[in-house]
Amino acid sequence: MLELGKYKKELSDYLNRSDNILLICHINPDGDAVGSMLALFYFLSSKGKNVEMISPNYLQEFLLWMKGSERINIFIRDRDKCLRYIEKADLIIMLDFNQSNRLGEAEKPVLKSSAIKVVIDHHLDSDTFYDLLISDPNRSSTAEIVHELVCMLNDGLFADIKYAEAIYVGIITDTGNFEHGSFTGNTFRLIAGILDTGIDKDRIYNLVFNNFTESRTRLLGYALYEKMVVIPEYKTAYIALTRDELKRFNYRKGDTEGFVNLPLSINGIDFSALFIEKEGFVKISFRSRGDFSVNSFAGKYFQGGGHFNAAGGDYYDTLENTISYFLDMLKKERKSEE
């Protein structure tokens, strides 16, 4: 596991000499991206720093309860204001991604900025668009890394409830409440300290995992009963949802969160895929159990990536052609395992 202490001096120097700090997460931010950003915002603000936050696009509905989420500037909604923050920043800290295209429309102005650029992340296969990369794929989440860095910079636990809630959300969302991912004993030791701050873990769990609409629940039932395809000979299952189907169930951003994990509960299935039809392309999520690297599969065939057992990508074609291509590549990969 990466020793984070080696980054203390360099990160402290950057923070100490920065007057305007900008935090930015990836497009379609999940709980880890938002939680990491909010946690770092609360810590740096407590130290008297001038800090702003940007998300490239809108937050998912089930995260809007988080304290401070209303302070996150949405680039596609407030482009002029966000561009001013990017231009003004002398330090930009990017959280939970390591490929610059994950910045969406904010990519070009961020890369053009003369600000010092720091990436804090836990994904594989990093690009090179930063001055400092702090990344460890062996940690459960970016939130776990942020928390360790903050404890290091603070010379101890930063005991703030809003901060603790944000870290907790980041960790439980990226591990499915400790059902998957790279969590270790170290993760649980950090969680113990977070719980000791007095957060209401049951309330947070319900807000994150039991906070969906009736329409979303019906969409989930439909996806599993009508749309799930199981291919036992390839130990694979997939779900594909069209734009019309999403519209039928009053789809809201974030409604399909977690769908891709469910086929992995089927005995003998170690690879699951979820295809969501968008305008002009198909968004794909991959999950696996055991030795099948979906990070490699996504990178090789779908210009994507992520973690060993959790990754995603895009394919710029029709949904039908995307699935056909997926099945061809799946067959190729499974044959190579024999």
N, C-alpha and C positions, 0 to 999 in steps of 0.2 A: 504493500500500500504506500502511496506517495507520501513523503514527509513534507507537510505544508509549512513547517517552520522556516524552511529555506527561503520562502517568499516574503517573510515578515519585513525585512529591511527595505526591499525594493518597493513593496506595496505601500508601506508606511511613508516612504519618501514621496511617492506619487501623490498620496492623499494629503500629506502635509503641505505640499507646494501648489495644490490645486484650489482655486477659488470657486470654480463652477464645475460641478460634477454631474454628469448625465449617466443615468442607468437606463439600459434598453434591453428588452427581451426579444425573443424570436416571434415570427409571425404565427398566428393561431396559438397564442400562449396557453400552456397547460398550468396545472397547479404548481408545479415545480418552478416554472419560469416566473409566474406572478408572485409566488411565495418568496422566492429568492430575492426578487427585486424589492418587494415591500420590506422584507427583513433588513436588507442592506440600507434601504432608504431610512428606516427608523434609527438604525445605529448611527449612520453618518450624520443625520440631522441632529441627533442628541449631542454630537461633538461640535455643533455649531457650523457645520458645512452647509453650503448652498447646494441643494440637490434637487434635480428634476428627474422625472421618469417618463419613458415613452414605450408604448407598445405599437408595433407596426400596424396592427388592426385590432378589431374589437375583442374584448374579453368574453369568455364563455359565461353564460348566464349563471351557472352554479358557483362561480367565483366572485360574483358581484357583492356578496355579503361581507367580504373581507375588508376590515378597517383599512382605509387608505386607498382602496381601489379607485375611488372617485378622483384621486389626485393623479392617476396615470393618464397621460396625454395620449390620445389615439391619433397616430400619424395620418391615416386616411381620412380622418374627420377634421383635424386641425393642422393641416400641412404647414401653413405659414408660421404658426406658433412653434411647431416642432422643429422646423428648419432654423428658427432663431435660437432655440435651445442647443441644437447641434453646432451652429456657428459660434455660439458663445462659450461652449464647453472647452475647458482645458484638460479634462480627463473624462473619457468615455469608458464605462464599465459595461461590458456585454455579458449577459447571463443566460446560461442553459443552451448555448449553441456554439458551433465552431466552424460553420460554413457561412460566409458573408451573404450568400443568397437567401439565408433565413431571415434577413432584415427586411425583405419585401421592398416596398418603394423607398424605404429609408436607406437602402444599401449604398447608393451612389453618394448622397451627401455625407454619410458617416465615413465612408472610405476616403472621401475628398478632404475631410476635416484634418487639421494639423494637430488636433488634440492627441495626447497620449491615449493609447487604446489597450485596455486590459480585458481579457476573456476569462471568465470563471465558468467551468463546464465539467461534464462527466461523460461525454460521448467519445466514440472512437474516430480516428481518421480526421484529424484537424487540418483545416486550411491554414494559410499564413497571412493574416491581415491585421496583426496585433503587434504591440510592443512587448506584452507580457501575457503568457498563457499559463493559467493555473487550472489544471485538469487532471482528473483521476477517474477512469472508467470503472475502477473497483469500488468506488463509493456509490451509495444508493441513489444519490440525487445531487443536483447543484446546491440545493438547500443545505445538505449535510456539509458540503465544502464551505459554503458561506458561513455556516454556524461555527465551524472550526476556526476559520479565519477571524471572525469577529471575536471569539473567545481569546484568540491569540493577541489580537490588537488591543483588546480591552483588559488584558491580563486577568481574565476570569469571565464567568458567565455574565452576559448582558441581560439583566433581569427586568425585562419589559414585556408586559402581557401581549401587546400588539405584535411585537417582534417574535415572541415565542409561538404565537398562533400561526404566523406566516411561515416560520421554519417547519412547524408541525405539518401544515398543509402541504408544503413542498415534498416532505419525506413520505407522507402516507399516500399522496396521489401517484408518485413515481414508483411506489412499491405495491400499489393496490392494497393498501393497508397491510403490508408485509406478507403478501401472497406471492410476489415475484420480484425479481431484480437482484441487485448486488448488495443487499444489506448484510451487515456482519454484526458481531458482538459490539463493535465500536458504535454502530448505528444505535443500538438499544441503550448503550451507556449515555449517548447524547440525548436520546429521547427521555431517559430518566430525569436528567437535569431540566429538560423542557417541561415535563409534567410537574416537577417541583415548583415551577413558577406559579402554578395555580390555574393553568388553562383548563377549560372544560372539554376534555377529549370526546365525550359522548355527543355533546352539542356540535362540535366540529365535524365528527364523523357523519352525523345526520345531515348537516349542511352540505357536505361534499358528496356523499354517496347516496343519500336518501332525499334528494331535493329536486326531483324531476316532475314533469307534468304527466298527466294521464296519457296524453298523446304519445309521449316518449315511451312509456311502458308498453303501450299497444304496438308501437313500432318495433320494440325489442321482441315481443311475442311473434310478430309477423316475420321479422328477420330470421328468427330461429326456426319457426315452423314451415314457412313457405320458401325462404330464400337460401337457407343453408345447404350447401352441397358437400357431401362427405365422400372422399376418395380413399378408401381403406388401403388400397395397394400402394399408395404414395404417402400414407400416414398424414393426410392433409384434409383440411376442411376450409371452405371459404364462403363468404356472404357477399353478394353484390346488390347494391341498392341504386335505383335510378332516381333522377331528379323528380320525376312524376310521383314515384313512391314516397319520397321524402315529403313532397308537397301534400300528398294525401294525408300524411300523419302530422301535418302542421310543424314540420321540422324547424327547430331552433338550433343555433350554433351550440355545439357540445352535446347534442342529443345522442349521437352514436358513440360517445366516449365509453370505452370498455367493452363494446360489442365484440371486438376482435379476440378478446381473451376467452370468451365463453366456449368456443369449440374445442379448446384445449382440455376441457373437462371430460371429453369423450375418450374412453379407453382406446389406446392404440394410436391416437392422434397426437403428433408432436409439432405440427406446423399449421398455422391458421392465418388467413388473409381476409381483409375487409376492403371492398372496392366501393367507393362513393363517387357517383357520377357528378362532375362539376361542368360548368360551361367551358367547353373546349378541351377538357382533360379529365383524367380520373385520378382521384386521390386514393392512395393505397396504404394500409397499415398491415404490418406483419408481426406475428408473435410466434415463439417456438418454445419448446421444452427440450432440455438435454443438449445434444451436440450439434444441432442444426443451426448454423449461424445465419440469422435473417439479416444481419448487418451486411454480410458478404453478398447474400442473394439480392438485397435491395440495391447495393452499390453496383453490382455486376449487370443487372438487367433493368433497373428502374431509376437510375441516377439519384439514388437515395442513400440512406444510411441510418445510423443510430447506435444501438447496443447489440451485443451478441444475440440476445433473445428478444429484442424489441426494436423494430426499425420501421421505416416508411419510405415512400417514394411517390413519384408522379409518372403518368404515362399519357402523352398527348395524342390520343386517338379516341375512338368510340369505346364505350363500355364493352361491347361485344368483342371488338378486336383486342382490347386490353386483356380480357379473360382468356381469349384464344392464345395470345402470346404468353401469358402467365402459365397456362397449362403446358405449352410446348417447353418452356424453360424449366418448369417443375419436373417434367418427365426427364429432361436432360440431366438435371441435378441428381435426381433420385437414381437414375441409371448409373451415374458415375460413382455412387456410393456402394454399388453392388460388387 
